[in-house]
Amino acid sequence: MTIVLGTPTAGGVREAMGALREWQYDGAPMQLHPGDIGWNYRFGTAETAAVVRTWSRGGRILAVGMQDSPTVLRMTVAPDAFRDEELARRLVEDLSLPERGVLPAGAVSVEAPLGLLLHDLLTKDDWGVDEPWTPLFRDLADEVEDPGVRIEAIGPEQAQDFADVLRSAFDTSRPTRAYWHAMSAGPFHADARCLGAYDDQGNPAAVVTVWSAGPGKPGLVEPMGVHADHRGRGYGRAITVAGAAALRELGSSSVRVCTPSSNVGGVATYRAAGFEARPEIGDRIRKA
């Protein structure tokens, strides 16, 4: 049967999300998570559907991708299709031909889990490997420790706190209170918990959003940020621990995150929050 590339409707994203949930398990390599798409809903429902891609055979979804930007695709594949040659060859074609609507001509990058046959074929086509990222994991079988600071759930009244911290943490003007409202209005926000850490004066110091993939599945940290005025005081560790506790309450079996290896402070923060680093990974890149 022919493999079909598709861009789902807004309603069809649910099917892609269902596949992503099914594919998450604790022993899996770092891969696209339902929370990645959930976080994208800050841009809107139609906008999120427009950046999702699916590859199906016989009506079954075998791979799901999300355009993180026009030149970056994040994707994963069904566990039993990691070495599926027909799928791998079709993915290479769709990633290489701009007219397929997945990636444009010129310099592009693809984030895909280790172990895919796709990597072997991209190497043969002279795709390189970009700067390394560090995947980090924490098991949630045991009770999570107290974070040691004041933690509050982020709701409509705290949406500006959420935006202020992220703008400062990532040195950007893009996050606004509308981000939180759009994300919370998305169809998958029930899978998320958004938390804030506050100092003794009630100022927002750090925020985190965590995403469940369902009971017994690994959850995701996306995003976590510490306000520049509060760095170096343990708020990153505290808010990450609080997020892990929230995921455990949702039934998650573990929690994962991936950060650039060059972000030494970020890696140290997650380690301090009980995460263990796994071997580095890198996006596949095609130069212009």
Secondary structure by P-SEA (a helix, b strand, c coil): cbbbbbbccccaaaaaaaaaaaaccccccccccaaaaaaaccccaaaaaaabbbbbccccccbbbbcccccbbbccccccccccaaaaaaaaaaaccccccccccccbbbbbccccaaaaaaaaacccccbbbbbbbbbccccccccccccccccccaaaaaaaaaaaaaccccccaaaaaaaaaccccccbbbbbbbcccccccbbbbbbbccccbbbbccbbbbcccccccaaaaaaaaaaaaaaaaaccccccccccccaaaaaaaaaaaccccccbbbbbbbcc
